[in-house]
Amino acid sequence: MAYWLFKSEPNTWSWDDQVAAGAGGTEWDGVRNYMARNQMREMKRGDRGFFYHSVNAKEIVGIVKVIETVHPDSTDGTGTWECVDIAAIEPLKRPVTLAEVKAHPDLAEMALVKNMRLSVQPVTEAEWKTVLALSKS
């Protein structure tokens, strides 16, 4: 299993919206960055991801799973862009802020710190475990 991070502006698509989508989940559509698209091409069913609220909140708030592998993005008429489908699994015990991530030495190389603009990012297993531990503290 691989781990990922999905970033969304909460006023566009929030954790609550993702939860409301239910077990059927939703397309992670609208991604218009080649690197992020290529990350989605690597995803497999069952992979886990953090759901991150960007802009004002700047915090990891929940866990999602990939329920459908890469396919054409229904919001793209050009056929250039692809997406995966994700579904909410559970909220974190408490949100983990970007400030906490940046302050933790074991997360210094995390893509969220190094390449903050990327909307879909890989997360290592060690980073995954560290963030989960932070959410329980």
LOSETI-376491 format. One line per 10 residues: their letters; for each residue x, y, z of C-alpha. Coordinates in steps of 0.05 Angstrom, whole numbers, plus 5000, padded with zeros to 4 digits. Example, Ala and Ser with C-alpha at 12.3 -4.5 7.8 and 13.67 -1.06 7.14 Angstrom:
AS	5246 4910 5156; 5273 4979 5143;
This chain:
MAYWLFKSEP	5000 5000 5000; 5024 5070 4984; 5007 5135 5020; 4988 5203 4992; 4965 5272 5011; 4906 5306 4976; 4902 5382 4983; 4837 5421 4977; 4814 5491 4993; 4759 5480 5045;
NTWSWDDQVA	4714 5532 5013; 4718 5493 4947; 4716 5421 4973; 4721 5407 5047; 4730 5346 5091; 4656 5351 5107; 4640 5350 5033; 4684 5288 5025; 4649 5253 5083; 4580 5272 5055;
AGAGGTEWDG	4599 5238 4989; 4595 5172 5027; 4627 5105 5010; 4618 5117 4936; 4668 5174 4942; 4683 5226 4889; 4730 5241 4832; 4792 5280 4854; 4781 5324 4794; 4806 5391 4771;
VRNYMARNQM	4880 5375 4780; 4917 5413 4726; 4990 5399 4743; 5030 5345 4706; 5068 5323 4768; 5005 5315 4809; 4971 5278 4751; 5031 5231 4747; 5026 5218 4822; 4954 5196 4811;
REMKRGDRGF	4976 5149 4756; 5016 5111 4809; 4958 5102 4856; 4925 5034 4868; 4858 5016 4898; 4864 5014 4973; 4921 5064 4978; 4910 5113 5036; 4916 5188 5036; 4913 5247 5082;
FYHSVNAKEI	4860 5300 5067; 4892 5368 5075; 4855 5435 5081; 4898 5487 5047; 4895 5563 5045; 4871 5589 5113; 4865 5524 5153; 4931 5491 5132; 4919 5426 5168; 4913 5351 5155;
VGIVKVIETV	4843 5334 5178; 4825 5263 5155; 4842 5198 5120; 4816 5177 5053; 4826 5115 5009; 4833 5108 4935; 4771 5071 4910; 4783 5078 4835; 4848 5082 4797; 4866 5135 4747;
HPDSTDGTGT	4815 5151 4693; 4796 5211 4650; 4776 5272 4691; 4703 5286 4676; 4715 5361 4683; 4767 5363 4627; 4741 5368 4556; 4811 5362 4525; 4826 5290 4548; 4892 5313 4577;
WECVDIAAIE	4877 5306 4650; 4862 5246 4694; 4839 5234 4764; 4826 5180 4816; 4765 5170 4860; 4772 5175 4935; 4727 5162 4995; 4732 5187 5066; 4752 5135 5118; 4757 5174 5183;
PLKRPVTLAE	4776 5242 5212; 4842 5248 5249; 4836 5248 5325; 4856 5321 5319; 4879 5361 5258; 4955 5365 5248; 4975 5435 5226; 5025 5454 5174; 5065 5489 5229; 5069 5423 5268;
VKAHPDLAEM	5091 5386 5205; 5145 5438 5191; 5169 5436 5263; 5177 5361 5267; 5247 5337 5248; 5222 5271 5221; 5178 5308 5171; 5230 5357 5145; 5233 5322 5077; 5158 5312 5070;
ALVKNMRLSV	5131 5337 5003; 5082 5382 5041; 5143 5419 5067; 5187 5416 5005; 5135 5425 4949; 5075 5457 4982; 5041 5478 4917; 5030 5407 4892; 4957 5386 4902; 4972 5311 4903;
QPVTEAEWKT	5034 5288 4939; 5068 5223 4959; 5076 5208 5034; 5127 5158 5059; 5105 5104 5108; 5149 5136 5162; 5116 5204 5149; 5047 5172 5151; 5061 5141 5219; 5091 5206 5247;
VLALSKS	5030 5247 5226; 4983 5195 5256; 5022 5197 5321; 5019 5274 5322; 4944 5271 5312; 4937 5228 5374; 4980 5272 5419;
